Amino acid sequence: MEIMQVTGSLVCSQRVPGLEHWNLRVLRSPKGKLSVAVDPVGASPGNWVFTASGSAARFACGNPETHTDLTIGGIIDFWEPDG
């Protein structure tokens, strides 16, 4: 799992089967790398979240048939990024 920050939503009108109804979010890692994640929890821009990746990401969204390798597992209520 990793901690990342939501920077915005990603809108895609054409999707492959397995991603039709999922909200997609753009995430930034602490090192500045951008990634796209499935969002089953309703995160908003600016939220810090923790993510599941790899095959665990499919199970984290509640449907192992979902085509994802990165899923938001939860919104962090309190965390001090600088430690």
All heavy atoms as an XYZ file, in Angstrom:
620
protein
N       0.837     -1.179      0.000
C       0.000      0.000      0.000
C       0.879      1.238      0.000
O       1.980      1.215      0.531
C      -0.893      0.010      1.236
C      -1.998     -1.003      1.181
S      -3.273     -0.639      2.359
C      -3.040     -1.977      3.483
N       0.344      2.280     -0.611
C       1.043      3.556     -0.652
C       0.091      4.681     -0.263
O      -1.124      4.547     -0.410
C       1.553      3.845     -2.058
C       2.699      2.965     -2.495
C       3.258      3.430     -3.823
O       3.658      4.602     -3.927
O       3.270      2.615     -4.757
N       0.654      5.781      0.204
C      -0.113      6.992      0.484
C       0.087      7.931     -0.690
O       1.221      8.177     -1.113
C       0.344      7.642      1.796
C      -0.004      6.720      2.968
C      -0.300      9.010      1.966
C       0.524      7.210      4.304
N      -1.037      8.448     -1.224
C      -0.990      9.352     -2.373
C      -2.032     10.449     -2.178
O      -2.931     10.320     -1.343
C      -1.256      8.588     -3.664
C      -0.304      7.428     -3.889
S      -0.700      6.484     -5.357
C       0.465      7.202     -6.481
N      -1.906     11.525     -2.972
C      -2.863     12.617     -2.901
C      -3.677     12.683     -4.188
O      -3.133     12.594     -5.291
C      -2.164     13.949     -2.673
C      -3.137     15.073     -2.378
C      -2.450     16.351     -1.951
O      -1.323     16.629     -2.360
N      -3.119     17.120     -1.120
N      -4.996     12.870     -4.040
C      -5.880     12.997     -5.191
C      -5.692     14.388     -5.791
O      -5.792     15.395     -5.084
C      -7.360     12.792     -4.787
C      -8.277     12.958     -5.987
C      -7.560     11.434     -4.132
N      -5.415     14.442     -7.103
C      -5.258     15.741     -7.770
C      -6.449     16.081     -8.635
O      -6.620     17.238     -9.009
C      -3.975     15.783     -8.622
O      -4.076     14.803     -9.648
C      -2.746     15.536     -7.774
N      -7.288     15.101     -8.975
C      -8.467     15.381     -9.787
C      -9.135     14.112    -10.275
O      -8.725     13.003     -9.941
N     -10.175     14.316    -11.072
C     -10.917     13.208    -11.669
C     -10.455     13.002    -13.104
O      -9.972     13.932    -13.748
C     -12.412     13.505    -11.678
O     -12.895     13.594    -10.371
N     -10.640     11.807    -13.592
C     -10.342     11.491    -14.980
C     -11.645     11.065    -15.635
O     -12.310     10.142    -15.155
C      -9.308     10.364    -15.067
C      -8.823     10.017    -16.461
C      -7.956     11.148    -16.998
C      -8.038      8.732    -16.436
N     -12.044     11.759    -16.692
C     -13.301     11.465    -17.374
C     -12.995     10.738    -18.671
O     -12.256     11.251    -19.510
C     -14.097     12.761    -17.656
C     -15.378     12.456    -18.401
C     -14.371     13.506    -16.360
N     -13.553      9.549    -18.813
C     -13.387      8.728    -20.015
C     -14.760      8.245    -20.433
O     -15.399      7.494    -19.690
C     -12.501      7.524    -19.739
S     -10.841      7.906    -19.238
N     -15.206      8.643    -21.614
C     -16.536      8.230    -22.059
C     -16.528      6.836    -22.697
O     -17.545      6.158    -22.708
C     -17.117      9.252    -23.036
O     -16.255      9.421    -24.134
N     -15.408      6.408    -23.211
C     -15.280      5.076    -23.811
C     -14.349      4.250    -22.935
O     -13.199      4.637    -22.729
C     -14.719      5.171    -25.229
C     -15.551      6.009    -26.169
C     -16.909      5.371    -26.436
O     -17.015      4.172    -26.631
N     -17.944      6.195    -26.443
N     -14.859      3.114    -22.434
C     -14.060      2.281    -21.530
C     -14.188      0.809    -21.916
O     -15.184      0.389    -22.492
C     -14.542      2.439    -20.094
C     -14.426      3.850    -19.573
C     -14.862      3.880    -18.144
N     -14.975      5.242    -17.650
C     -14.955      5.559    -16.386
N     -14.825      4.634    -15.463
N     -15.069      6.806    -16.011
N     -13.212      0.045    -21.523
C     -13.253     -1.402    -21.739
C     -14.228     -2.036    -20.749
O     -14.487     -1.462    -19.680
C     -11.848     -2.042    -21.565
C     -10.887     -1.507    -22.595
C     -11.325     -1.845    -20.164
N     -14.779     -3.197    -21.087
C     -15.622     -3.894    -20.111
C     -14.830     -4.151    -18.825
O     -13.653     -4.484    -18.875
C     -15.964     -5.207    -20.814
C     -15.832     -4.896    -22.265
C     -14.708     -3.893    -22.364
N     -15.454     -3.960    -17.715
C     -14.769     -4.127    -16.431
C     -14.435     -2.801    -15.786
O     -14.005     -2.755    -14.638
N     -14.609     -1.695    -16.518
C     -14.365     -0.357    -15.953
C     -15.542      0.592    -16.181
O     -15.422      1.779    -15.927
C     -13.110      0.281    -16.580
C     -11.780     -0.190    -16.055
C     -10.646      0.501    -16.812
C     -11.635      0.082    -14.571
N     -16.677      0.074    -16.648
C     -17.771      0.937    -17.082
C     -18.251      1.932    -16.035
O     -18.420      3.101    -16.319
C     -18.983      0.109    -17.550
C     -18.740     -0.662    -18.808
C     -18.476     -2.126    -18.519
O     -18.230     -2.505    -17.361
O     -18.514     -2.899    -19.489
N     -18.489      1.500    -14.823
C     -19.139      2.370    -13.843
C     -18.213      2.956    -12.778
O     -18.671      3.669    -11.907
C     -20.278      1.611    -13.163
C     -19.806      0.509    -12.266
N     -19.386     -0.698    -12.758
C     -19.690      0.443    -10.925
C     -19.025     -1.463    -11.744
N     -19.203     -0.797    -10.626
N     -16.943      2.676    -12.839
C     -16.041      3.143    -11.782
C     -15.636      4.603    -11.972
O     -15.334      5.039    -13.085
C     -14.777      2.287    -11.741
C     -15.035      0.898    -11.262
C     -15.011     -0.239    -12.019
C     -15.361      0.493     -9.940
N     -15.310     -1.323    -11.243
C     -15.536     -0.906     -9.945
C     -15.528      1.172     -8.742
C     -15.854     -1.626     -8.812
C     -15.861      0.452     -7.617
C     -16.016     -0.929     -7.662
N     -15.592      5.345    -10.846
C     -14.994      6.681    -10.866
C     -13.486      6.507    -10.913
O     -12.932      5.635    -10.230
C     -15.371      7.460     -9.603
C     -16.822      7.854     -9.583
O     -17.382      8.196    -10.612
N     -17.445      7.790     -8.422
N     -12.820      7.340    -11.705
C     -11.364      7.291    -11.820
C     -10.780      8.576    -11.256
O     -11.302      9.665    -11.506
C     -10.947      7.118    -13.281
C     -11.480      5.874    -13.990
C     -11.080      5.902    -15.460
C     -10.971      4.605    -13.320
N      -9.705      8.458    -10.502
C      -9.035      9.618     -9.911
C      -7.563      9.644    -10.335
O      -6.921      8.603    -10.469
C      -9.097      9.578     -8.387
C     -10.482      9.535     -7.801
C     -11.218     10.858     -7.953
N     -12.520     10.758     -7.330
C     -13.663     10.796     -7.987
N     -13.677     10.925     -9.305
N     -14.802     10.709     -7.349
N      -7.060     10.857    -10.510
C      -5.639     11.054    -10.771
C      -4.971     11.261     -9.414
O      -5.413     12.103     -8.620
C      -5.402     12.267    -11.694
C      -3.909     12.473    -11.922
C      -6.135     12.083    -13.023
N      -3.924     10.483     -9.154
C      -3.204     10.547     -7.880
C      -1.767     10.968     -8.117
O      -1.174     10.643     -9.139
C      -3.214      9.178     -7.193
C      -4.562      8.508     -6.981
C      -4.365      7.158     -6.295
C      -5.490      9.384     -6.171
N      -1.216     11.669     -7.121
C       0.200     12.058     -7.171
C       0.908     11.421     -5.978
O       0.466     11.549     -4.846
C       0.348     13.570     -7.100
C       1.800     14.042     -7.224
C       1.965     15.549     -7.090
N       1.053     16.298     -7.914
C       1.221     16.589     -9.207
N       2.299     16.156     -9.834
N       0.340     17.307     -9.863
N       2.007     10.747     -6.275
C       2.815     10.142     -5.210
C       3.625     11.239     -4.527
O       3.768     12.343     -5.066
C       3.748      9.081     -5.792
O       4.799      9.701     -6.508
N       4.181     10.966     -3.349
C       5.036     11.962     -2.692
C       6.235     12.394     -3.547
O       6.758     13.490     -3.377
C       5.496     11.248     -1.416
C       4.393     10.285     -1.121
C       3.934      9.811     -2.490
N       6.644     11.551     -4.500
C       7.752     11.901     -5.391
C       7.285     12.626     -6.652
O       8.080     12.944     -7.518
C       8.538     10.650     -5.770
C       9.242     10.027     -4.585
C      10.047      8.815     -4.999
C      10.751      8.230     -3.789
N      11.539      7.054     -4.123
N       5.958     12.844     -6.787
C       5.428     13.599     -7.915
C       4.933     12.784     -9.089
O       4.453     13.334    -10.074
N       5.019     11.460     -9.011
C       4.551     10.608    -10.110
C       3.025     10.588    -10.142
O       2.369     10.419     -9.117
C       5.075      9.189     -9.937
C       4.618      8.245    -11.024
C       5.083      6.829    -10.768
C       4.481      5.915    -11.822
N       4.629      4.522    -11.488
N       2.442     10.740    -11.349
C       0.996     10.692    -11.513
C       0.546      9.274    -11.867
O       1.195      8.592    -12.656
C       0.543     11.645    -12.610
C       0.752     13.129    -12.350
C       0.300     13.938    -13.558
C       0.029     13.577    -11.096
N      -0.587      8.862    -11.290
C      -1.177      7.553    -11.559
C      -2.685      7.716    -11.609
O      -3.234      8.690    -11.098
C      -0.827      6.560    -10.448
O       0.555      6.375    -10.351
N      -3.356      6.745    -12.204
C      -4.818      6.720    -12.248
C      -5.286      5.525    -11.434
O      -4.750      4.429    -11.574
C      -5.337      6.614    -13.695
C      -6.857      6.480    -13.713
C      -4.900      7.820    -14.502
N      -6.307      5.759    -10.572
C      -6.823      4.702     -9.713
C      -8.339      4.619     -9.786
O      -9.009      5.636     -9.987
C      -6.400      4.949     -8.266
N      -8.870      3.430     -9.598
C     -10.303      3.235     -9.403
C     -10.635      3.767     -8.009
O      -9.878      3.561     -7.052
C     -10.648      1.732     -9.523
C     -12.034      1.446     -9.000
C     -10.510      1.279    -10.958
N     -11.775      4.470     -7.904
C     -12.155      5.085     -6.625
C     -13.519      4.590     -6.148
O     -14.548      5.165     -6.486
C     -12.190      6.601     -6.768
C     -12.600      7.302     -5.484
O     -12.624      6.643     -4.422
O     -12.893      8.497     -5.543
N     -13.551      3.535     -5.337
C     -14.829      3.058     -4.806
C     -15.274      3.783     -3.538
O     -16.360      3.516     -3.033
C     -14.548      1.583     -4.508
C     -13.096      1.544     -4.174
C     -12.460      2.615     -5.026
N     -14.468      4.727     -3.022
C     -14.782      5.373     -1.739
C     -15.223      6.827     -1.868
O     -15.641      7.429     -0.889
C     -13.599      5.262     -0.747
C     -13.288      3.814     -0.439
C     -12.364      5.977     -1.259
N     -15.116      7.431     -3.041
C     -15.572      8.809     -3.234
C     -14.601      9.876     -2.778
O     -15.004     10.883     -2.189
N     -13.326      9.701     -3.069
C     -12.307     10.686     -2.689
C     -12.445     11.959     -3.526
O     -12.896     11.915     -4.671
C     -10.914     10.094     -2.864
N     -12.060     13.083     -2.936
C     -12.117     14.390     -3.600
C     -10.714     14.928     -3.820
O      -9.779     14.551     -3.104
C     -12.896     15.384     -2.733
O     -14.212     14.949     -2.538
N     -10.553     15.865     -4.776
C      -9.242     16.484     -4.970
C      -8.730     17.086     -3.660
O      -9.483     17.705     -2.911
C      -9.505     17.563     -6.013
C     -10.664     17.026     -6.801
C     -11.528     16.336     -5.779
N      -7.462     16.841     -3.396
C      -6.834     17.313     -2.165
C      -6.780     16.264     -1.078
O      -5.954     16.357     -0.173
N      -7.659     15.258     -1.130
C      -7.647     14.192     -0.126
C      -6.370     13.374     -0.216
O      -5.872     13.105     -1.307
C      -8.809     13.209     -0.321
C     -10.160     13.717      0.090
O     -11.146     13.340     -0.515
N     -10.262     14.553      1.096
N      -5.866     12.994      0.943
C      -4.806     11.997      1.012
C      -5.488     10.645      1.137
O      -6.456     10.503      1.892
C      -3.886     12.253      2.196
C      -2.992     13.429      1.994
C      -3.224     14.710      2.398
C      -1.743     13.448      1.309
N      -2.187     15.521      2.010
C      -1.262     14.769      1.344
C      -0.981     12.470      0.671
C      -0.054     15.135      0.771
C       0.231     12.838      0.095
C       0.676     14.155      0.150
N      -5.007      9.655      0.400
C      -5.616      8.329      0.381
C      -4.543      7.262      0.472
O      -3.368      7.528      0.224
C      -6.441      8.117     -0.911
C      -7.589      9.110     -0.987
C      -5.574      8.222     -2.164
N      -4.968      6.052      0.847
C      -4.043      4.926      0.735
C      -4.559      4.029     -0.378
O      -5.763      3.976     -0.647
C      -3.855      4.175      2.056
C      -5.065      3.445      2.561
C      -5.307      2.133      2.175
C      -5.941      4.052      3.434
C      -6.414      1.449      2.644
C      -7.044      3.375      3.914
C      -7.287      2.077      3.522
N      -3.649      3.374     -1.050
C      -3.994      2.598     -2.235
C      -3.538      1.149     -2.110
O      -2.588      0.846     -1.395
C      -3.339      3.198     -3.495
O      -1.910      3.155     -3.349
C      -3.782      4.627     -3.727
N      -4.242      0.303     -2.826
C      -3.832     -1.087     -3.014
C      -3.428     -1.228     -4.471
O      -4.068     -0.653     -5.356
C      -4.982     -2.032     -2.688
N      -2.376     -1.989     -4.734
C      -1.899     -2.116     -6.116
C      -1.743     -3.581     -6.495
O      -1.863     -4.470     -5.668
C      -0.571     -1.369     -6.292
O       0.406     -1.894     -5.425
N      -1.480     -3.786     -7.775
C      -1.317     -5.141     -8.289
C      -2.631     -5.900     -8.234
O      -3.711     -5.319     -8.324
N      -2.554     -7.214     -8.066
C      -3.782     -8.013     -8.042
C      -4.655     -7.681     -6.840
O      -5.881     -7.844     -6.892
C      -3.448     -9.507     -8.068
O      -2.679     -9.855     -6.946
N      -4.084     -7.178     -5.754
C      -4.872     -6.782     -4.580
C      -5.823     -5.638     -4.904
O      -6.861     -5.490     -4.264
C      -3.946     -6.385     -3.440
N      -5.494     -4.833     -5.912
C      -6.345     -3.698     -6.289
C      -7.708     -4.155     -6.786
O      -8.716     -3.493     -6.536
C      -5.652     -2.859     -7.362
N      -7.759     -5.272     -7.478
C      -9.047     -5.794     -7.974
C      -9.942     -6.211     -6.812
O     -11.147     -5.990     -6.829
C      -8.818     -6.960     -8.927
C      -8.121     -6.539    -10.208
C      -8.155     -7.630    -11.260
N      -7.595     -8.901    -10.831
C      -6.315     -9.225    -10.873
N      -5.435     -8.360    -11.346
N      -5.902    -10.404    -10.470
N      -9.354     -6.808     -5.787
C     -10.134     -7.233     -4.624
C     -10.508     -6.044     -3.745
O     -11.570     -6.049     -3.125
C      -9.358     -8.287     -3.834
C      -9.227     -9.580     -4.581
C      -8.102     -9.833     -5.343
C     -10.242    -10.515     -4.549
C      -7.984    -11.022     -6.061
C     -10.138    -11.706     -5.255
C      -9.009    -11.960     -6.011
N      -9.667     -5.015     -3.708
C      -9.943     -3.834     -2.880
C     -11.159     -3.070     -3.375
O     -11.836     -2.412     -2.588
C      -8.719     -2.918     -2.845
N     -11.470     -3.149     -4.658
C     -12.643     -2.439     -5.179
C     -13.907     -3.271     -5.038
O     -14.994     -2.809     -5.385
C     -12.436     -1.974     -6.614
S     -12.339     -3.286     -7.815
N     -13.794     -4.487     -4.523
C     -14.967     -5.307     -4.263
C     -15.385     -6.211     -5.404
O     -16.318     -6.985     -5.265
N     -14.713     -6.107     -6.536
C     -15.050     -6.947     -7.682
C     -13.764     -7.406     -8.352
O     -13.121     -6.627     -9.055
C     -15.922     -6.175     -8.674
C     -16.312     -7.003     -9.880
O     -15.886     -8.143    -10.032
N     -17.123     -6.427    -10.741
N     -13.377     -8.662     -8.156
C     -12.117     -9.132     -8.735
C     -12.112     -9.177    -10.258
O     -11.075     -9.403    -10.853
C     -11.930    -10.520     -8.133
C     -13.269    -10.932     -7.655
C     -14.029     -9.675     -7.346
N     -13.256     -8.920    -10.899
C     -13.319     -8.877    -12.363
C     -12.963     -7.487    -12.905
O     -12.848     -7.314    -14.121
C     -14.727     -9.261    -12.830
C     -15.145    -10.667    -12.425
C     -14.239    -11.740    -13.007
O     -13.875    -11.650    -14.190
O     -13.880    -12.672    -12.256
N     -12.816     -6.498    -12.035
C     -12.481     -5.139    -12.466
C     -11.064     -5.096    -13.018
O     -10.143     -5.668    -12.435
C     -12.616     -4.158    -11.282
O     -13.960     -4.210    -10.814
C     -12.282     -2.744    -11.684
N     -10.879     -4.406    -14.122
C      -9.568     -4.307    -14.770
C      -8.805     -3.124    -14.203
O      -8.836     -2.023    -14.752
C      -9.743     -4.137    -16.278
C     -10.406     -5.302    -16.918
N     -10.436     -5.478    -18.266
C     -11.046     -6.381    -16.410
C     -11.077     -6.585    -18.551
N     -11.462     -7.139    -17.439
N      -8.146     -3.338    -13.088
C      -7.364     -2.272    -12.464
C      -6.141     -2.855    -11.779
O      -6.138     -4.022    -11.394
C      -8.196     -1.479    -11.435
O      -7.416     -0.383    -10.945
C      -8.641     -2.332    -10.270
N      -5.116     -2.038    -11.652
C      -3.968     -2.425    -10.843
C      -3.679     -1.378     -9.782
O      -2.656     -1.425     -9.119
C      -2.737     -2.704    -11.704
C      -2.218     -1.477    -12.413
O      -2.874     -0.426    -12.362
O      -1.138     -1.567    -13.015
N      -4.623     -0.413     -9.596
C      -4.491      0.579     -8.531
C      -5.890      1.001     -8.080
O      -6.699      1.458     -8.894
C      -3.708      1.800     -9.014
C      -3.333      2.825     -7.943
C      -2.395      2.204     -6.901
C      -2.675      4.040     -8.564
N      -6.181      0.812     -6.793
C      -7.488      1.148     -6.223
C      -7.297      1.935     -4.942
O      -6.425      1.607     -4.122
C      -8.294     -0.134     -5.909
O      -8.520     -0.837     -7.131
C      -9.630      0.176     -5.267
N      -8.114      2.973     -4.770
C      -8.101      3.727     -3.516
C      -8.800      2.865     -2.466
O      -9.946      2.462     -2.647
C      -8.808      5.080     -3.683
C      -8.024      5.953     -4.666
C      -8.970      5.770     -2.328
C      -8.726      7.250     -5.028
N      -8.112      2.592     -1.367
C      -8.658      1.757     -0.300
C      -9.333      2.545      0.787
O     -10.170      2.030      1.513
N      -8.992      3.827      0.909
C      -9.602      4.651      1.946
C      -9.079      6.070      1.910
O      -8.008      6.343      1.369
N      -9.867      6.967      2.497
C      -9.487      8.379      2.617
C      -8.865      8.557      4.000
O      -9.442      8.139      5.006
C     -10.721      9.287      2.462
C     -11.346      9.074      1.079
C     -10.346     10.749      2.680
C     -12.712      9.703      0.913
N      -7.718      9.190      4.056
C      -7.002      9.380      5.326
C      -7.586     10.610      6.025
O      -7.601     11.694      5.466
C      -5.495      9.548      5.059
C      -4.952      8.267      4.422
C      -4.764      9.870      6.361
C      -3.523      8.393      3.915
N      -8.054     10.414      7.263
C      -8.624     11.510      8.045
C      -7.556     12.394      8.676
O      -7.739     13.593      8.803
C      -9.545     10.984      9.136
C     -10.778     10.306      8.555
O     -11.341     10.831      7.578
O     -11.153      9.244      9.086
N      -6.458     11.781      9.101
C      -5.374     12.550      9.715
C      -4.056     11.909      9.383
O      -3.870     10.703      9.551
C      -5.542     12.610     11.237
C      -4.434     13.371     11.906
C      -4.423     14.755     11.889
C      -3.386     12.706     12.515
C      -3.383     15.464     12.485
C      -2.350     13.398     13.104
C      -2.355     14.788     13.095
N      -3.146     12.748      8.890
C      -1.800     12.292      8.572
C      -0.928     13.509      8.399
O      -1.336     14.488      7.756
C      -1.811     11.453      7.292
C      -0.464     10.998      6.822
C       0.404     10.203      7.502
C       0.157     11.309      5.581
N       1.522      9.990      6.742
C       1.404     10.664      5.561
C      -0.220     12.067      4.481
C       2.271     10.754      4.492
C       0.653     12.148      3.415
C       1.879     11.507      3.424
N       0.255     13.495      8.966
C       1.204     14.588      8.797
C       2.253     14.135      7.791
O       3.110     13.322      8.127
C       1.825     14.961     10.124
C       0.809     15.544     11.104
C       1.427     15.982     12.408
O       2.652     16.233     12.455
O       0.687     16.082     13.388
N       2.159     14.656      6.541
C       3.067     14.194      5.485
C       4.552     14.319      5.812
O       5.354     13.546      5.329
C       2.704     15.068      4.287
C       1.325     15.540      4.568
C       1.205     15.613      6.053
N       4.915     15.271      6.654
C       6.329     15.460      6.965
C       6.775     14.670      8.169
O       7.876     14.853      8.664
C       6.618     16.945      7.163
C       6.400     17.743      5.881
O       6.615     17.171      4.796
O       5.991     18.902      5.972
N       5.903     13.797      8.657
C       6.297     12.884      9.692
C       6.010     13.299     11.075
O       6.379     12.730     12.026
